[in-house]
Amino acid sequence: MKSYMMITGATGGLGGAFAVEAARMGFDLVLTDVSPQGQTLADRLTEKFGVETRYFPCDLTSEPARTELFEAFREQELRFWSLVNVAGLDHEGAFLEKSRSQILTILKVNLLANMDISHEVLTMRDDSRKFRLINTCSMAGFYPMPFKATYAATKRFLLDISLALNEEIRAFGSVTALCPGGMPTTEECMRAIFAQGFWGWATTVDPYKVARTTLQKAMKGRRIYIPGFTNKWLQAISTCVPTISKVRYVAARWTKSQADLAMRRLFAGRKSPAEGPLQQKIA
């Protein structure tokens, strides 16, 4: 029986990159995202790479919608040998400036949807193949991050559970925690990278290269993958720095970057993104 690699957040920047690179490798795919236009992507992948690609639109923040998705999988008797959890969300800025809805939505997408999909897809795995699970964590998951507090905390959760699940399923599979830096996937992400100055650009990685290399690492059972030499170096150095010092440094850098960006916007006669919530769909 044919089995598939499933990719969530498949119409986004990194999700789309994973879909393209996986199709290029010849993998049959099941894609899902909130966008109904995802079928166009699926059709193009099938046409260009000759792989079977199925698209299931789903609002991952909704438990009933996820249940309906799983029921569709079972009705069609789908089997999976891999899952790539890419769907993720952030509303950058101070915690008290975010609405209750924004905070809960981050938790629903980054945590509840990820865990729910991982659990259900694992129960529908193809027992004849080694199962490969990829969770898109983040460099933000390695330490607390002021002004990205909820997002960073969810990515820490994903990092920890990835390492734990890797041990639980090692008899039949592996879990890879992908921890990238910034990626130029949307205009909002580009603005956020620009606001970070030198370090923003130095830690930025190409989503297609990240997707391609992550798939290769996952096939070999890598537990954690940090793309980019600069990011690897920063993570190694940060282990020698007290957590409170890292937290204060991140807070100071974020505050300065937002002030600098606001000043540039002011001189350019344009509205600063610091004046309103910056929403990022991040992998």
N, C-alpha and C positions, 0 to 999 in steps of 0.2 A: 504494500500500500504506500502511495506517495505521502511524504511528510514535508512540512513547511518550516521556514523561518518566519516568525512573526516580528513585526516592527511597529512600535507605537510612536505617535507623533510623526508619522511618516511623510506628511506634507510640509513639515518645517525644514529649517536649514540643515541641521545635523541628521534628522530623521530621513530627509530626502537623500542626503549623501549616503547614509547607510543603505537605503533602498537601491540606489544606483550601483554602489560598489558590490552589494550582495548579488544583485542581478548579473553584474559583470562576471562574478565568480561562478555563475550558473545555478544559483540557489532559487528554488521555487518559493514564492513569498505570499504571506498574508499581511496586508497593511491595514492600519487603522489610524484615524485621526478624526477631529471634530468636523473638518471641512468636507462638504459633499463633493467637491471638485477632485478629490483624490483618485477617482476612477480614471481621470485623464492621465495621471502619473502611472497608474497600473497598466493602462493600455500601451503607453509609450515604452515602458520597460519590457513588456511582452513582445512588442514589435521589434525593438532594437536588439534585445538579448535572447529572445526565444525561450524565455522562462515563463512558467505559469504564475500569474500575479493576480491575487484576489484582493479587492478593497472592501472594507466594512466601515462605513462612517459610524462614529460613536462619540458621544459626549462622555469622556472618562470621569468627569466630576459627578456623574449621576450613577448611583448604584443600580437602579432599574435598567438604565441603558447598558451598563456592563453585563448585567444578568441576561438581557436580551442578546447581547453579543455572544456570550458563552453558549446560550441555547442554540444560536444559529450554527456555531461551530459543531456542537454535538449532533444537531439534525443532519448536517452535511458530513458527519463522521470524519472531521478533520483530525489529523495527527501532526504533532510538532516535534522537531528535533532541536529547535533553537528559539530563543526569545530575546529581542533587543528592546529594552525599556528606555525609550528616549524622551517621551512626553514629560515636560517639566515646565514650571512657571515661576516667575518672580515678579514682585512689585517692589522695586528698589526704593529705599528711603527709610526715614525714622519709623519705628514701630508704631508710635502713637499717631503718626500721620496717616497710617493705613486704616482702611475701614474694616469692620468685622468681616464683611463679605470677601474682601481681598485676602485677608489672612486665612480664612477657612478654605478659600479656593486653592491657595498654595498647598495647604495640607491635603486637600482632596486629590489633587493631581499628583503631587510629588510623593505622597505616602500611600494613601488609601488605594488609589488606582494601581499604583505599582505593585503593592502587595497582593491585591485581589487578582490582577492579571497573572502575576507570577505563580500564585497558588493554583489557579484554574488551568493554566496552560501546562504546568508540570503534571497535572493529573491526566492531561491529554497527550502526553509525550509518546514518541515512537520508541518503544523498548528495544528496537533493533539497532538503534544508533546512540552514540554518545551525545548527551544533551548539553548544549552550550547556552548559558544564560549570561547576558550582558546587562548590567545596570549602569546607567549614566549618572555618575555621581558628579563630583566637581572638585577643583582645588579648594573651593570654599568649604568642603566637608572636612578639611584637616584641622580647622580651628574656628572658634567663634568669630563672627564678622558683624560688627556694629553696622547698622543701616542695611544689612542683608541678613538680619538675625534669623528670621523664620526660614528663609531659603537655605542658609548655611546649615541650620540645625537639621532640616530635612535631608540634606545631602550627607551629613554625618550619620544619620540613621541608615541611609542606603548603603554607605560604606561599611558600617558595622554589620548590617544584616547580610551583605554580600559575602563578607569573610566567614560569617557563621554558617550561612547556607552552603557555601563551598565545601565545608567539612561534612555537612549533613548529606549532600548528594554525591559525594566523591565516588561512590560505588558505581554510579551511572552517568555522572556528568560533572560539570564545573561551573563556577560563577566568576565572571570577570568584572571588577569595579573599574569603570572608566572615569578618570579624574582629569578632565581637560581644564585649561584656562579659558580666557575669553575667546569667542569665535564670532567672526563678522557675518552672522546669519540674517540679521534684520537691521533696519535703520536705527532702531532703538539700541540694539547691541553695539552698533558702530559708535553711536554717541557716547555710550557708557565707556567703551574702550578709549575713545578720544579724550574723555574727561580724566582718565587715569594718567595721561601723559606718557612718558617713556616706558614705565612699567606696564602700562596697558598694552602698548604695542609689542613689547618684548615678550609678553606671556601669551599673546594671541596665536592661535593655531588654525590651520586650514581645515575646514570640516571634512572635505573629501579625503585628505590624507589621514586625518584622525579616524574616519570610518574604516578606511581600507586597512590601516595598520591594526586597529582594534580587532577587526574580524580575524586577522592573521594571528594575533596574540591569543584571542579567545580559543581558536582551534587547537592551540598548544596548551590550553589550561592555565594561562596567566591569571593570577589572582587580582593584581592591581596594575593598571597601566596609566602612566602619566605622560601624555604627549608633549614633546618639546624639551630640549635640553635645559632651557632657562627655568621651566616649571619644575623639572626634576631637581635642579640645583637649589631652587628656592625651598622646595619641600625638605630637602636634606639639611639645609642650613637652619630651617625653622625648627627642626627637632631639638636644636641646641638652645633655643630662645624660650624663656618662660612664657607661658600662655598669656598672662596678663600684659606682658610687654607687647606681644603680637596684637592683642585686642586693641590696646591703646594706639599702636602704630597704624592699624587699619582705620580706626576712627579718625585719627588726625589726617591721614592721607585722603580719606573720602571727603572730609569737610573742606580741605584745601582744594581738592580737585573740583568740587562743586562750586566753590567761590570763584575759582579761576574761570570755569566755564561760564558762570553767570556774568562775569565781567566781560568776557569776549562776546557773549550774546548781546550784552547791553551796548557795547560799542558798535556792534553790527546792526543794531536796531531790531533785534529779534528776541523773541521770548526765550528765557532760559528754561531748560528742562527741569531745573531745580524748583521752578514755581509750581510744578504739578507732578503727579505720580508718573514714574517711568516704568512702564510695563514691558517686561522682557520675556519672550519665550525662549528659555535657555535649555540647552541640553545638559 
